């Protein structure tokens, strides 16, 4: 019988503040329940300082070779998402305005809207939610300011007093208006705060934003993810699958396009799940350049999964041209409300085609 393949899977999760290993554990649970290649329950393990889960294949009657042994790791970076809780009210207002202006006033928006009808719907809906979110933020900040003494800077700049008074009057009128009472419910139902956080992080990453004398956000995220991947690649695995979901695919493309170890390329298999690359490349020239560079120095295998039911996802640009057999269009049978609210974006973790691709034997 052939020797068992030693496979490492490094998950790069998407853009959401969740606990460390929660996405890894979810994927491990679903891999263990895969019917085509049944796996034993995952067991904790550690290599190179990285904590992971080991999944051993169940013996199949009549099989000529054992299935791969899978060690599953997570390149965690969700704790790097900034929080607005400690910002001053004026700072929150300024950041919110910058966010809305960045995403709504852009020449790249027209290119993104042309990608597909579902993406156009998703982008328009997202833009409306961002505007409503900023209105709600403005009203909340004004309410907080009313409970505090008048800002000291108004004494030093008296010309701003009429503008400040106008701001307070307008926000008070909006807060007292009948439609405003349903706005918090609407924003909560469609998770507008989460959308705003993701939009702000995406903007800061694409701009490599520097805050508080730190290195740029793009550089810090890349370094964090690279540490995990580098430790895993230093081990004697036969294959290393980089599984990048959602915004994690942006980090993976950005990182692997400049990967400094040529000897690793033959072992690296890249899986992108629900990538927003096509949308974000309309807004960022450097991302499009990194994608093309990765195609030129491509990993041995790059499989892209995408779905028309995922309204902010599309196939990675030009991927099907370079990997014609490895661009897979998935059809998620999900309710309309899940598509509108973005919950369909998590369906890749449960999809049997994705799970089979990660657990399958490879020659």
N, C-alpha and C positions, 0 to 999 in steps of 0.2 A: 504494500500500500504506500502511496506517495506520502512524503513528509508534510506535516500540517503547516499551513501558511500562518505566519505571525503578522497580524494586521493591527495597526493602531488607527483609531479614528479620533481626530481632534475637532471638536465642535466649536465654532465661533458663533455665538448666539446673536440675535438681532438687537435692535435698539429699544430696550425696555429695562427699567430698573427692577430686577428680580434678584432673589437670593442666589448666591453662588451654588453651582451644581444642580439647580432646579431644572434647567433645560437639559443638562447631561442625563439626569436621572429619568426624565421623561422619555428621552430618546432610548435609553437603555431598556426601560420597561417595554416600550413598543417593539424594540428589536427582539427581546426575549419572547414576545408573543407572535413573532413572524411565523406564519404557517408553512411557507415554502422551505425555509431553512430554520427549523426549530432550534432555539438556544436554551441553555440552562439559565437559571436565575443568576443575575450578575453578582459577583463577589468583589469586595473592595481589594485594591492592590495599589502599589506605588512603585514607580520607576523614575530615576533621575530627579527626585524631589517633587514629582507631579503625582497627585492622588487621582486614581482612576477606578474604573469598574471593569472587571474581566468577564467576558461572556464566552463560554465554551459551547461548541455545537453539540447537539444531541446526536447520538449514533443513528444512522439511517440504514435500515436493512437493505442489503444489496449494493450499497454505495462503494465505489472503487477507491475513494479517497475521502479523508475526513474534511469537514468544512473548516473554514478559517477560525482561528482563535482571535477574538476581537478584544483589544484593550481600548476602552473609551475614556477620553479626557475632554476637559473643557477649557478653552482659552477665555477666561472670564475677564470682562472689562466693564460690566454694567455699572459698577460703583463709580466709574469716572463720569457718569452723566451729572452735570451740574444741577444744583438745587437752587431755586429762587427764594426759598423760605427765609434766608438770612439777608436778602437784599433790602435796601431801603425802598420806600414806595416810589420815589422818583426814579431810582435805578430800574425798578421793575417796569415802570412806564416807558422809559427810554429803550430798554431791551425789547419790550413788546412791539414798540413802533418800528424799531430796526428790523425785527423779525418779519412783520407784515410787509414792510417795504421791500425787503430782500426777496421774498417769495412771490409777491404779487406784481411788482414792477420789474420785470425782467424780459429781455428779448427772447430768452430761451423758452419762455412759457408757450409761445406759439408752436415751437418745434415739439415740445412735450405733448401738447394737446393733439397733435397730428399722429401720435404714435398708435393710438387705437381709440375707439369710442368709449370703452370702459375706463381707460386711463383718463380721457378727457372728463368723463363724469366724476371720477374720483378726485381729480385735481380741482375742478370747479367746486365740488362739495367741500373739499378740504380748505379751499380759499375762503369760502363763505363762513365756515366754522372758525377759521383764524380771525376774520374780521369781527364776528360775534364774540369770540373769546376776548379780543382786545377791548371791545366795548364793555364787557363784563368786568375785565380787569380794571379799566379806568374808573368805573363806578365804585368798585370795592376800594381802590386806592383813595378816591375822593372821600368815601365814608370814613376811612381810617384817619385821614387828615383833619376831618371836621372835629374829631375827638381829641386833637392835639392843639397846642398853641400855634399861632400863625408862624410860618417858617421865618427864621431869622434873616434869610437873604432878601426878604421883601423890604426890610428896613434899609438895607444898603442899596437896593435897586428899586426905588419907589415906583418907577414906570411899569413894573411888573404887577403891581397891585390890582389894577383893573383887569388884567388878563387872568390873574389868579381868581378874582371874584367871579368873572365870567365862567371860568372852568368849573367852579363850585356850583354855580347856578344851573349850568347845562347838565352836569352829572346828576344833580338833585332832581331835575325835571325828568331825565331818563329813568332814574330809579323809581320815581313815582308813577311813571306811565304804565298803562295796563299790559302791553306786550312784554315789558321787562320781567313780569312775575313768572312767565313761563321760560324765560331764557336760561336760568340755572338748570332747570329740568332738562331742557334741550341739550345744553352743553354736557351735562352729566351722562345723558343717554348715549351721546355720540363721542364720549371720551375726549372732549376738546382739550382738556389740560394735558392729557397724554400726547395728543397730536401736536400741541404747541411745544412740548418738551422735545419731541422727536425732531420737529422742524428746526428748533433752535440748535440742537446738537448737530444735525446735518449741516446747517449753515456754518457753525463754528468749525466743524471738521473740514468742510470744503475750503474754508478760508484759512485753515491752520491757525485758528484764533489763539492769541497769547493773552493770558490773564494772570494777574498777580505775580509778574516776573517769572513765570514758568515757561518751559518750552512749549511750542505750539501743540494744540490738542491732537492734531493728526500725528505728530511725531510721538507723543506720549502713548496714544492708543496703539500705534504700530509696534512700539517697543514692548508694551505689555503683552500683546498677542504673540509677538515674535519669540519672547522668552519661553512660552509654553511649547510652541512648535519646535523651537531649536532643541529643547531638552528631549522631546520625543524622538526627533530625527537623529539624535546622538545615540539612541538605543538601536540594537540590531533587529529592527523590524524589517520584514520583507516588503511591506507596503505601508504607506502612511496616507490615510484619507483625510483631507482637509474639508470638513463639511461646514459651509458658511451659509447661514440663514439670514434673509432680509438684509439689513445694513451690514451685517457681518460679512456679506459677500463683497461689499465695497472695501472693507478693511483687508479681506483676503486678496482681492485683485491688486490693491495698492501695495500690499506687502510682498506678494510673490513676484510681482513685476520687477522688483529690485532685489530679489533674494540673492544673497552673496555667495551661496555654496552650490556651484554647478553640479557637484556629485549627488546632490539630493534630488535632482529633477526626475530621474528615472523611477524613484520610489513614490513621488508625490502624485496623488490623484485628487483633483479638485472637484468638489460637488457644490454647486451654487443652487440654493433653494429660494425661490421667490425674490430674486434680486431686483432692486430698484435702479440698477445701473443705467438702463436706457433712459429713465426719467432724469436722474441726477447728472448724466453726461450732457444733457441739454443745458444745464446750468453751470457746469464746470469743465473747462477745456482740459485741465490737467488729468482729470479722471479718464477722459476719452484717450488721452495719450498713454496713460498707464495701462489701459485695457489693450491697446495696440501693441505696447511693448511686451505684455504678457503673452499675446498671441505669437510674437516673434521668438520668445524664449519660453515656449509653452510647456506646462507639465505634461507627462506622458499621457494622462487621461484628464479630460475636463468634461464633466457631465452637468448640464444645466436643466433644472426643473422649473417650470413656470406654468401659470394657469390663468385663463381668462376670467375665472371666478375671483381671482385676487386682483382687485381693481387698481392697485398701485404697483403692479408687477408686470414685467414683460420679459421676453427672452433677452438674454445678454446680447447687446448689439454685435452683429457679425459672427456670433458664436457658431451658428448653424453652418456658416461658410467654411469655418476651420474644422469643426467637428460635426459633420453632417449626420452621423448616426447617434450623436449624444445630446441632441437638443430635444427634450421631452415635454410635450404639452399635456398637462394633467387636467382632468375635468372633475372638479370638486362639486358634489351634489349638496350644496349648502343653501340655507334659506337666504332670501334677499336681505333681511336685516343683518345677518352676519357679514354679508359682502359689504354693505354700506358702512357698518361700524368697524370693519377691518378684522373681525375675528377669523375670517377665512384664511388670513395670512398665517395662522398657526397650523393649518391642515397638513402641511408638509411633514410634520412630525408623526402623523398618523397614516400617511398614504402608503399603501402596500407596495407601489412601484419604487418609492424612495427606499423603503426598508429592505426590499429585496435587492436593490442595487448595492446597499451597504453591506449586506450579509452574503452576497453571492460569491461563488467560486470564480476565480479569474485565472486564465492561463498565463 
